[in-house]
């Protein structure tokens, strides 16, 4: 459309083009005057063609012989002329395009469909952790509720449950999340405790069974708690502490000991005495004092292979130092650890056995074997004293008679540490 036309001129041409176009598309190019003066509603509104305006424009077109008027009785008609068709071709750019048809209106929903839509909308708006009643989900109520509405609610609820969008909860309630398992509840309690308190904690302080739990439920809770603790220990999100406790941070490192070699060789010696040179992690943990752990007498009776780990005072080997030494030996290849993080076992390797064999010739604190010999010099006396002190550290209350000290063989004087 040329930009040289004024707005008034453009509107006039558009009005003429609309009326001529309407006549050109009519049967035989003819309409009654009343119909010709009523163009489509959108055109009349957009281009100001009210009936009286359209009639006035038609009168001008008749005067210009672009439209011919006729009367038959009381009926007035108008028809487009040849000159009118030629004029319409020149006005082609001013013929407006009708707007696209409006989309059909959606059919009105039934009351049952309205109920179903309301339920879906309520569920979509629910918080992830919310647990609500059927009423909160839009269950229809009142005296005017129809059977179809009630059925629609039940069907929609069943559909959402089947799809996993909604889950049933105790007390006839519903939520987006399923009812948490015992393991999920215990883990959540443990993580909340670790996040809000410093610890260390006894297992019972990390998570407790629900009030009024039956013995079976209490046992199930204890079993799950044990598994959760093992998983957190393996993931390094929980750390063992003395006394059978656990904390979110590792225990403070043991104090520096002047000779790491002494500790490591002593631990290797304990494994050399154990059946199959193997000791489980659980048995070693039993050797550390704590709630529910056996006393020294019971430890000797049932777990004699770990007595050597109980309170080795001369090496300052409490639980933290022993655990640290075990890790060092595994890293060096002198011990091998197999199994799960908290349910595995340590085994003395061939490399560890060779190291121990060599250490017996150089380290005076290892328990020697053989027949007694009279110490004949200061060096031998020092070795004898170290041997006796070692046996005393292994004894209850660090006290033992002579027979207990030398039980298992006397050392040879020249080969005290072989």
C-alpha positions in Angstrom: 0.0 0.0 0.0 1.5 3.3 -1.1 2.7 5.6 1.7 1.7 8.7 -0.3 -2.0 8.4 0.6 -3.4 10.2 3.6 -5.1 8.2 6.3 -8.5 9.6 5.2 -7.9 8.7 1.6 -6.8 5.2 2.5 -9.9 4.7 4.6 -12.1 5.9 1.8 -10.5 3.5 -0.7 -10.8 0.6 1.7 -14.5 1.3 2.2 -15.1 1.4 -1.6 -13.0 -1.7 -2.1 -14.9 -3.6 0.6 -18.3 -2.8 -0.9 -17.3 -3.5 -4.5 -15.6 -6.7 -3.5 -18.8 -7.8 -1.7 -20.9 -7.2 -4.8 -18.3 -8.8 -7.1 -18.6 -12.0 -5.0 -22.4 -12.1 -4.9 -24.5 -14.1 -7.3 -24.7 -12.3 -10.6 -22.8 -9.5 -8.9 -26.0 -8.2 -7.3 -27.4 -7.7 -3.8 -30.3 -6.0 -2.2 -29.4 -2.5 -1.0 -30.0 -3.6 2.6 -27.6 -6.5 2.3 -25.0 -4.5 0.4 -25.0 -1.9 3.1 -24.1 -4.6 5.7 -20.6 -5.8 5.1 -19.1 -8.5 7.4 -19.1 -7.4 11.0 -15.3 -7.4 11.3 -15.1 -5.1 8.2 -17.9 -2.8 9.5 -16.2 -2.4 12.8 -12.6 -2.0 11.6 -13.4 0.3 8.7 -16.3 2.3 10.1 -18.9 0.9 7.7 -22.1 1.3 9.7 -25.2 0.8 7.5 -25.8 4.5 7.0 -22.1 5.0 6.1 -22.2 2.0 3.7 -25.4 3.3 2.1 -23.8 6.8 1.5 -20.6 5.1 -0.1 -22.9 3.0 -2.3 -24.7 6.2 -3.5 -21.3 7.7 -4.5 -20.5 4.5 -6.4 -23.8 4.6 -8.2 -23.2 8.2 -9.1 -19.8 7.2 -10.5 -21.5 4.4 -12.4 -19.4 1.8 -10.7 -22.5 0.3 -9.2 -26.0 0.3 -10.8 -29.1 0.7 -8.8 -32.6 -0.7 -9.6 -36.0 -1.0 -8.0 -38.6 -3.7 -8.3 -41.6 -2.8 -6.3 -40.4 -2.0 -2.8 -37.1 -3.9 -3.2 -34.0 -1.8 -4.1 -31.0 -3.7 -5.6 -27.5 -2.7 -6.5 -25.1 -4.5 -8.9 -21.5 -4.0 -9.8 -20.9 -2.7 -13.3 -18.0 -3.5 -15.7 -16.5 -0.2 -14.7 -16.9 -1.2 -11.1 -15.0 -4.5 -11.7 -12.2 -2.5 -13.4 -12.1 -0.1 -10.5 -12.0 -3.0 -8.0 -8.9 -4.3 -9.8 -7.2 -1.0 -9.3 -8.3 -1.0 -5.6 -7.0 -4.6 -5.1 -4.3 -3.4 -2.6 -7.0 -1.8 -0.5 -9.2 -5.0 -0.1 -8.5 -6.1 3.5 -8.0 -9.8 4.4 -10.6 -11.2 6.8 -9.1 -12.2 10.2 -8.6 -16.0 10.7 -11.6 -17.7 12.1 -11.8 -17.9 15.9 -11.0 -21.3 17.3 -14.1 -23.2 18.2 -15.0 -23.0 21.8 -14.3 -26.2 23.8 -17.4 -28.1 24.7 -18.7 -27.5 28.1 -17.4 -30.0 30.6 -19.6 -32.2 32.6 -19.7 -32.0 36.4 -17.8 -35.2 36.6 -15.0 -33.8 34.3 -14.9 -30.7 36.4 -14.3 -32.9 39.5 -11.5 -34.8 37.8 -9.7 -31.6 36.6 -10.0 -30.2 40.2 -8.3 -33.3 41.7 -5.4 -33.2 39.2 -4.9 -29.5 39.8 -4.9 -30.1 43.6 -2.3 -32.8 43.3 -0.1 -30.7 41.1 -0.1 -27.9 43.7 0.9 -30.3 46.6 4.2 -29.8 48.3 6.5 -32.8 47.8 6.4 -33.8 51.4 2.7 -32.9 52.1 0.3 -35.6 53.3 -3.4 -34.6 52.9 -6.9 -36.0 53.2 -9.3 -36.7 50.4 -11.2 -33.5 51.1 -8.0 -31.5 50.5 -7.7 -33.2 47.1 -11.1 -31.9 46.1 -13.5 -34.7 47.0 -17.0 -33.5 46.3 -19.4 -33.2 49.3 -22.8 -31.9 50.2 -26.4 -32.9 49.4 -26.2 -32.0 45.7 -23.3 -34.2 44.8 -24.2 -36.7 42.1 -23.1 -40.3 41.8 -21.2 -39.4 38.7 -19.1 -36.8 40.5 -18.3 -39.2 43.3 -17.3 -41.9 40.8 -15.2 -39.4 38.9 -13.3 -38.5 42.1 -12.6 -42.2 42.9 -11.6 -43.0 39.3 -9.2 -40.0 39.1 -7.7 -40.9 42.5 -7.1 -44.5 41.3 -5.6 -43.2 38.1 -3.1 -41.0 40.0 -2.2 -43.9 42.4 -1.7 -46.3 39.5 0.6 -43.8 37.7 2.7 -43.3 40.9 1.8 -39.6 41.0 0.1 -40.1 44.3 0.7 -42.6 47.1 -1.4 -43.8 50.0 -0.5 -43.0 53.6 -1.8 -44.3 56.9 -5.1 -42.8 58.1 -6.7 -42.6 54.7 -4.3 -39.8 53.6 -2.3 -39.3 50.4 1.0 -37.7 49.4 3.3 -37.3 46.4 6.0 -39.3 48.1 5.5 -42.9 49.2 5.5 -43.9 52.9 9.2 -43.9 53.9 10.7 -47.3 54.6 12.3 -48.0 58.0 15.7 -47.6 56.5 14.8 -44.2 55.1 13.4 -43.1 58.4 16.4 -44.3 60.4 18.9 -42.7 57.9 17.0 -39.4 58.1 17.1 -39.4 61.9 20.8 -40.2 61.9 21.6 -37.5 59.4 19.6 -34.9 61.3 21.4 -35.9 64.5 24.8 -35.6 62.9 23.9 -32.3 61.3 22.7 -30.7 64.6 24.9 -32.1 67.3 28.7 -32.6 67.6 28.9 -36.1 69.1 30.3 -38.6 69.4 27.2 -40.6 69.9 26.2 -44.1 71.0 24.2 -45.9 68.4 21.0 -45.5 70.4 21.5 -41.7 70.4 21.6 -41.6 66.6 18.2 -43.1 66.1 15.5 -44.5 68.4 12.6 -46.8 67.6 9.1 -45.3 67.8 7.4 -45.1 71.2 5.6 -48.3 72.1 7.6 -50.4 69.6 7.3 -54.1 70.1 10.4 -56.2 70.7 10.3 -57.3 67.1 10.1 -53.7 65.9 12.9 -52.7 68.2 15.1 -55.5 66.8 14.2 -54.5 63.3 15.1 -50.9 64.1 18.5 -52.0 65.6 19.3 -54.1 62.5 18.5 -51.3 60.1 20.5 -48.8 62.3 23.5 -51.1 62.1 23.3 -51.2 58.3 22.9 -47.4 58.1 25.9 -46.9 60.3 28.0 -49.3 58.2 27.0 -47.5 55.0 27.9 -44.1 56.5 31.2 -45.5 57.8 32.0 -46.8 54.3 31.2 -43.5 52.7 33.4 -41.6 55.3 30.3 -39.7 56.5 30.7 -41.3 60.0 33.8 -42.3 62.0 34.3 -44.7 64.9 35.3 -43.3 68.2 36.4 -45.0 71.5 33.7 -46.6 73.6 31.7 -47.9 70.7 30.6 -44.4 69.7 30.4 -42.6 66.4 30.8 -39.1 65.2 30.6 -37.0 62.0 34.3 -36.1 62.3 37.3 -38.5 62.7 38.6 -38.8 66.3 41.7 -36.7 67.0 44.8 -38.5 65.9 46.7 -40.5 68.5 49.7 -38.7 70.1 53.0 -39.1 68.2 54.9 -42.2 69.2 58.7 -42.1 68.8 59.0 -45.4 67.0 56.3 -46.3 64.5 58.3 -49.5 63.7 57.7 -50.9 67.2 53.9 -50.6 66.9 53.8 -52.1 63.4 56.0 -55.1 64.2 54.0 -55.7 67.4 50.8 -55.8 65.5 52.3 -58.1 62.9 53.3 -60.4 65.7 49.7 -60.6 66.9 48.6 -61.8 63.5 51.4 -64.4 63.3 49.8 -66.0 66.4 46.2 -65.9 65.1 44.5 -68.9 63.4 45.3 -68.7 59.6 47.1 -65.4 60.4 43.7 -63.8 60.1 41.7 -61.6 62.5 38.3 -60.0 61.7 37.9 -56.3 62.2 35.0 -57.0 64.6 37.2 -59.1 66.9 39.9 -56.5 67.0 37.2 -53.9 68.0 36.1 -56.2 70.8 39.6 -55.8 72.3 39.0 -52.1 73.0 37.2 -51.3 76.2 33.7 -50.0 75.9 30.1 -50.5 76.7 29.1 -54.1 76.0 32.7 -55.3 75.4 34.0 -58.4 77.2 36.3 -57.9 80.2 39.9 -59.1 80.0 39.1 -62.5 81.5 36.2 -63.1 79.1 38.4 -61.8 76.2 41.1 -64.4 77.0 38.6 -67.2 77.2 36.7 -66.5 73.9 38.9 -64.2 71.9 42.5 -65.1 72.9 43.8 -64.1 69.5 43.0 -60.4 70.2 44.1 -60.2 73.8 47.4 -58.6 72.6 45.4 -55.6 71.4 44.0 -54.8 74.8 45.7 -51.8 76.4 49.3 -52.2 75.3 50.5 -49.4 77.5 54.2 -49.4 76.6 53.3 -48.6 73.0 50.5 -46.2 73.9 48.3 -48.3 71.6 44.7 -47.5 72.4 41.9 -47.9 69.8 42.9 -44.9 67.6 46.5 -45.8 67.4 45.7 -49.5 66.6 43.4 -48.5 63.8 45.9 -46.2 62.4 48.7 -48.8 62.6 46.4 -51.4 60.8 45.8 -48.9 58.0 49.5 -48.3 57.7 50.2 -52.0 57.4 47.5 -52.5 54.8 48.9 -49.6 52.8 52.4 -51.1 53.0 51.2 -54.5 51.9 52.1 -56.2 55.2 48.4 -56.9 55.9 45.6 -57.5 53.5 42.0 -56.4 54.1 39.1 -58.2 52.5 35.4 -57.8 52.9 33.1 -54.9 53.6 34.1 -51.7 55.3 32.9 -52.8 58.8 32.6 -56.6 58.3 35.9 -57.6 56.8 39.1 -59.2 58.0 42.8 -58.6 58.1 45.3 -61.3 57.1 49.1 -61.3 57.5 50.7 -61.4 54.0 53.8 -63.2 53.0 55.5 -59.8 52.8 54.4 -59.0 56.3 55.6 -62.4 57.6 59.1 -61.8 56.0 59.2 -58.4 57.6 58.3 -59.9 61.0 61.0 -62.6 60.6 63.6 -59.9 59.9 62.4 -57.7 62.7 62.8 -60.5 65.3 66.6 -60.3 64.7 66.7 -56.5 65.3 63.8 -55.6 67.6 64.1 -56.5 71.3 60.5 -56.2 72.2 59.1 -59.1 70.3 58.2 -62.2 72.4 61.1 -64.7 71.7 60.9 -68.5 71.7 63.3 -71.3 72.7 65.0 -72.4 75.9 66.2 -70.2 78.7 69.8 -68.9 78.8 71.6 -66.9 81.4 72.2 -63.3 80.2 75.9 -62.8 80.0 76.2 -59.1 79.1 74.3 -55.8 79.3 72.8 -56.2 75.8 71.4 -59.6 76.7 70.0 -58.3 80.0 68.3 -55.4 78.1 66.6 -58.0 75.8 65.6 -60.1 78.8 64.1 -57.0 80.4 62.2 -56.0 77.3 60.8 -59.6 77.0 59.6 -59.6 80.6 58.1 -56.2 80.3 56.3 -57.2 77.1 54.8 -60.3 78.8 53.6 -58.1 81.7 51.8 -55.7 79.3 49.9 -58.6 77.9 48.9 -59.8 81.4 45.7 -58.8 83.3 46.4 -55.6 85.3 50.0 -55.8 84.0 50.6 -58.5 86.7 51.8 -62.1 86.1 53.7 -64.9 87.8 57.0 -66.3 86.5 55.3 -69.3 84.9 52.9 -67.1 83.0 55.8 -64.7 81.9 57.8 -67.6 80.3 54.8 -69.7 79.1 55.3 -70.8 75.5 59.0 -71.3 75.5 62.2 -69.7 76.9 64.4 -67.6 74.7 67.8 -68.8 73.7 70.6 -66.5 74.9 72.2 -66.1 71.5 69.0 -66.1 69.5 66.7 -64.3 71.8 64.5 -62.8 69.0 64.3 -65.7 66.5 
